[in-house]
């Protein structure tokens, strides 16, 4: 599964730390764009997504050292399996970028109850569970957790009530997590991108001027540039406006 090579590593207690970045939601949109951007910077990557075919295609397109792992991160047992695999094969990541999520749009009364429930599952748990898995060791070892949300986490929007609810939930979780790890070597970064021209909008039924949105590649470039300053200071919140 993926490619293996030698890595710069060191030990803190019994924790093996590798210099690699774990990206969730890596098969499309911003997650995929970040994978390509970081590969250009010759960073080693672990790419996680739910679709094995898309992961394999991404692996074939991507240059540099990288690994792929297919997992549904809304499943706690699947996240535990991911952590176990990293411990056995790669060690602890130095950076975790959580991009996994899904959209749900429409007036509240038009939404199906099952879709509402699934939206909360798809947007909250794939952020919470990976953080729960990796934060304890990263508090000791150091590193960066990046939770990617949306400007929907900053301002309520008509037709996005449930989506905003989910993203505001991730925002509250991220800010609370930051308080919990204060004083440790772990940094928690919140990213709020405005709309991007990606496949995210397909089959959503919304009529936004997507052609005027920033590209995922442009957003990835800005995020990587900002994250490059984390060790020189604490970049806690990154908002990407159109």
C-alpha positions in Angstrom: 0.0 0.0 0.0 1.9 3.0 -1.3 5.6 3.5 -1.4 8.3 3.1 1.3 11.6 4.8 1.7 14.0 5.9 4.4 12.9 8.8 6.6 14.4 11.3 9.0 13.2 10.0 12.4 13.8 10.5 16.0 12.6 9.2 19.3 10.8 10.9 22.2 10.2 8.4 24.9 9.0 5.3 23.0 7.3 7.4 20.2 8.9 7.2 16.8 8.3 10.5 14.9 8.7 10.6 11.1 8.8 13.7 9.0 5.7 13.2 6.9 2.3 14.8 6.4 -1.0 13.0 6.7 -3.8 14.4 4.6 -7.4 13.3 4.9 -9.9 13.8 2.2 -7.0 13.6 -0.2 -8.8 12.3 -3.3 -10.4 15.5 -4.4 -10.7 19.3 -4.1 -8.4 21.0 -1.6 -7.0 17.8 -0.2 -5.8 16.6 -3.6 -4.4 20.1 -4.4 -2.4 20.1 -1.1 -1.0 16.7 -1.9 0.4 17.9 -5.2 1.7 21.2 -3.7 3.5 19.4 -0.8 4.8 16.8 -3.2 6.4 19.6 -5.2 8.1 20.6 -2.0 9.5 17.0 -1.7 7.5 16.3 1.5 6.6 12.7 2.3 2.9 12.1 2.4 0.3 9.7 3.7 -2.9 10.2 1.7 -6.2 9.0 3.2 -9.6 8.8 1.6 -12.7 6.6 1.3 -12.5 5.8 -2.4 -9.8 3.2 -3.1 -9.9 3.7 -6.9 -9.4 7.5 -6.6 -6.6 7.0 -4.1 -4.8 4.6 -6.5 -5.3 7.1 -9.4 -3.9 9.9 -7.3 -0.9 7.7 -6.3 -0.2 7.1 -10.0 -0.4 10.8 -10.8 1.7 12.0 -7.9 5.5 12.2 -7.8 7.7 11.8 -4.8 7.5 9.6 -1.7 3.9 8.9 -0.7 1.6 6.3 0.8 -2.1 5.7 0.4 -4.6 4.3 3.0 -8.3 3.8 2.3 -10.5 4.5 5.3 -13.8 5.9 6.4 -12.8 8.4 9.1 -16.3 8.7 10.5 -15.8 5.1 11.8 -13.8 5.1 15.1 -12.6 1.5 14.5 -11.3 2.5 11.0 -9.4 5.4 12.5 -7.9 3.1 15.1 -6.8 0.8 12.2 -5.2 3.8 10.5 -3.3 4.8 13.6 -2.1 1.2 14.1 -0.9 1.1 10.5 1.1 4.3 10.9 2.7 3.1 14.1 3.8 -0.1 12.3 4.9 1.4 9.1 5.6 5.1 9.3 5.6 6.3 12.9 3.9 9.4 14.1 3.2 12.2 11.5 4.7 15.6 12.1 1.6 17.2 10.4 -2.0 16.1 10.1 -4.2 18.1 7.6 -7.9 17.2 8.0 -9.7 18.0 4.8 -12.4 15.4 4.9 -16.0 16.7 4.7 -19.1 16.9 2.6 -21.7 19.5 1.6 -25.4 19.7 2.2 -27.4 22.6 0.8 -31.0 23.7 0.7 -33.6 25.3 2.9 -34.1 23.4 6.2 -37.6 22.3 5.4 -36.4 20.8 2.1 -33.8 18.6 3.6 -34.3 14.9 4.3 -33.7 13.8 7.9 -31.3 11.1 7.0 -29.3 13.5 4.9 -29.1 15.9 7.8 -27.8 13.2 10.1 -25.3 12.0 7.5 -24.0 15.6 7.0 -23.2 15.9 10.7 -21.5 12.6 10.6 -19.5 13.3 7.5 -18.3 16.7 8.6 -17.7 16.3 12.4 -16.4 12.8 13.0 -13.7 12.7 10.3 -12.1 15.7 12.1 -12.7 14.6 15.7 -11.6 10.9 15.4 -8.2 11.5 13.7 -7.4 14.3 16.2 -8.3 12.0 19.1 -6.1 9.3 17.7 -2.9 11.4 17.1 -3.1 14.3 19.5 -1.9 12.4 22.7 1.4 11.5 21.1 1.7 14.8 19.2 1.3 16.8 22.4 4.5 15.2 23.6 6.4 15.1 20.3 5.3 18.3 18.7 3.8 18.9 15.3 0.9 20.6 13.7 -2.8 19.7 13.4 -4.6 21.6 10.6 -8.4 21.4 10.5 -9.8 22.7 7.2 -13.4 24.1 7.4 -15.1 26.8 5.4 -16.1 30.4 5.7 -19.5 28.7 6.5 -17.9 28.2 10.0 -17.7 32.0 10.4 -21.0 33.3 9.2 -24.5 31.8 8.9 -25.8 31.6 5.3 -29.3 31.0 4.0 -29.7 27.6 2.3 -26.7 26.3 4.3 -28.2 25.9 7.8 -27.1 22.3 8.4 -23.7 22.7 6.6 -23.0 25.8 8.7 -24.0 23.9 11.8 -21.5 21.2 11.0 -18.7 23.6 10.2 -19.4 25.7 13.3 -19.2 22.5 15.3 -15.7 21.8 13.8 -14.7 25.3 14.6 -15.8 24.9 18.3 -14.0 21.6 18.5 -10.8 23.1 17.0 -10.8 26.1 19.3 -11.4 23.9 22.3 -8.7 21.5 21.3 -6.3 24.4 21.0 -7.0 25.3 24.6 -6.6 21.7 25.7 -3.1 21.4 24.2 -1.9 24.8 25.3 1.5 24.6 26.8 2.4 21.5 24.8 4.6 21.2 21.6 1.5 20.7 19.4 0.0 23.6 17.3 -3.6 23.6 16.2 -4.4 25.6 13.1 -7.9 26.4 11.7 -8.3 27.1 8.0 -11.4 28.8 6.6 -11.4 28.8 2.8 -14.1 30.6 0.8 -15.7 28.7 -2.1 -13.4 27.0 -4.5 -14.1 25.9 -8.0 -14.0 22.1 -7.5 -16.2 19.1 -7.9 -17.5 19.8 -4.4 -20.5 21.7 -6.0 -21.6 18.9 -8.3 -25.1 17.6 -7.6 -25.6 20.1 -4.8 -28.4 21.9 -6.5 -27.0 25.3 -5.7 -26.5 28.0 -8.3 -23.4 29.8 -7.1 -21.0 31.6 -9.6 -18.4 28.8 -9.2 -16.5 30.1 -12.2 -15.5 33.2 -10.1 -14.3 31.1 -7.2 -10.6 30.5 -6.4 -9.1 27.3 -7.6 -8.1 24.5 -5.1 -4.6 25.0 -6.3 -4.6 28.7 -5.4 -6.0 27.9 -2.0 -3.4 25.1 -1.4 -0.5 27.5 -2.3 -1.7 30.1 0.2 -2.2 27.4 3.0 1.2 25.9 2.4 2.8 29.3 2.5 1.1 30.2 5.8 2.0 26.8 7.4 5.6 27.4 6.5 5.5 30.2 9.2 4.2 28.0 12.0 7.6 27.2 13.5 8.5 30.8 13.5 5.4 31.8 15.3 1.9 30.5 15.9 -0.4 31.0 12.9 -3.6 30.0 14.5 -6.2 30.9 12.0 -6.1 31.2 8.2 -9.0 32.7 6.3 -8.9 32.6 2.5 -11.2 35.2 1.1 -12.3 35.6 -2.5 
